[in-house]
Amino acid sequence: MKKSNLKGSLILCLAALLWGLAFVVQNDAADKIPPFAFNSMRSFIGAAFLFGFMGIKSISNKEYVPVPKTMDKKLLLTGSIVCGVVLAISTNFQQFGIAAYPDGVPTEARSGFLTALYVIIVPLLSVFVRKKVPIIVWLSALVAIGGFYMLCLFEGVSGFYFADILVLGCTLAFSLHIIVIDKYCDAIGAVRLSAFQFIVCGIVSGFMSLIFESDLISLSNIISVIPQILYMGIVSSGIAYTLQTVGQKYAEPAIASISMSLESVFAALGGWVITGNALKGNEIIGCLLVFAAIVLAQTPEFFKKKIQNI
């Protein structure tokens, strides 16, 4: 298929917008329902949406996303469990982190930009599998550290919260999630793998909720977060994910990564416009540095593709 970066970028920017606004939704839900319960319900809703999407695709016989012709059930089970467990770790670290930020802190911006550091961490993790990391990626890591300092440590250690540690835990887990997704995605199929991993994530989160949150959940607080659960399950997990798979059919990988990294920008803007969580001067500089590091980390792939096209 001929690539159309403009078309692909517009689709991926829409996905990034939906993901960015999800931080606002998560922050709102954090005050009403415990994290494990919230992530369990949103995961099952997301799985249901994607299974419905696959059913419609099967009836219409349209190939929106590539699907393997044969399926190894053992591989499907293994991939779903591995990816689902890692996803559960990532999403719950993130939700606990968002819930732990004190009042007055720009939760959406901090959590959004700290989560986006996965773009840098993923290539750095390749060192452990003896893959060469370009110098520009190491440079982007240094820029990201500078951004992290301005965002979290500019006012001293008192400006660094336990919530930041939890969100960074999410970032590390999500980086691992990207690696295991890459391992199983081609053999299982992107949408199918995502749907099954959501089921596993829902089961794991639900089990943890029954153990640790049974006294904190009531029908009234579940009803109070139905809009948030539906947004996270249908819009963030379902629609945005589908937009990502379609957008990546058109945009070059480097362009796609940069477009999706706008998620952190939309998270900050959403927090400012919707909830009024404005950023201080040092926090704005920190966000800009983190975003610059994210874009910088994509340049090796971008220029490699340009050279191949010459």
C-alpha positions, 0 to 999 in steps of 0.5 A, a space after each residue: 500500500 502506498 503511504 500517505 503521511 498526511 492522511 495517516 498523521 491526521 488519523 493518528 492525531 485523532 487517536 492521540 487526542 482521544 488518548 490524551 483526553 483519557 487522562 482527564 477522564 481517569 483523573 475524574 474517575 479516580 475520585 469516585 472508584 478504586 483503581 483495580 475496579 475501574 480498570 477491570 470494568 474498562 478492560 471488559 468493555 474494551 474487549 467487548 467493543 473489539 470483539 464486536 468490531 471483529 464481528 462486523 469486519 467478518 460480516 462485511 468481509 473488509 480487511 481493515 487490519 491484517 489477520 493471520 490465516 491460521 491460528 495456533 491456539 496455544 500461542 493465542 493463549 500464551 500471548 494473551 496471558 503475557 500481554 494481558 498481565 503486563 497491561 494490567 500492571 501498567 494500567 493499574 500503576 497509572 491509575 493508582 498514580 493518577 489517584 495519588 496526586 495531591 490537589 493543585 497538581 496538574 495531574 493530567 500533564 504530569 502523568 501524560 508526559 511521564 507516561 510518554 517517556 516509553 518512547 525513549 525507554 523502549 529503545 533503551 531496553 533493547 540494550 539488554 537484548 544486545 541491540 545497538 542503540 543510536 547515539 541520538 536516542 541516548 541524547 534524547 534520554 538526557 533531554 528527557 531527564 532535563 525535562 523530568 527535572 523541570 517537571 518534577 524536581 525544579 522546586 526540590 525533592 518536595 516537588 517529587 511525589 509518590 504518584 510520580 513514582 507510580 506513573 514511572 512504574 506504569 511507563 516501565 511496564 508499558 515499555 515492556 508491554 510494547 516489546 511483548 506486543 511486538 513479539 506476538 502481534 504478527 502471529 496472532 493479529 493486532 485486534 484479536 490480541 488486543 481483545 484477548 489481552 483486555 479480557 486477561 487484564 480485566 480478570 487480573 484487575 477484577 481479582 485484585 479488586 475483590 481482594 483489596 477493594 471489596 469494602 470500597 465498591 458500591 453500586 452507587 459509585 459504579 453508576 457514578 463512573 459509567 460515562 468514564 468507564 464507557 469512554 475508557 472502554 469504547 473510545 480510548 481502548 476501542 475507537 482510538 486503538 482502531 484509529 491507530 491500526 488504520 492510521 499506521 497503514 498509511 503513515 511511515 513508522 517514524 511519522 506515526 510515532 511522533 503523531 501518537 506522542 501528541 497524546 501527552 500534549 493533548 493530556 496537558 491541554 485537556 487538563 488545563 481547558 477542562 479541569 483548569 489544571 494550569 502549568 507553572 513556568 517550569 512545568 511548561 518547560 519540562 513538558 516541552 523538553 520531554 516532548 522534544 526528547 520524544 520527537 528526537 528519539 524518532 529521528 533515527 528511523 525517520 532519516 533511515 527511511 528518507 535515505 532508503 527512498 533516495 
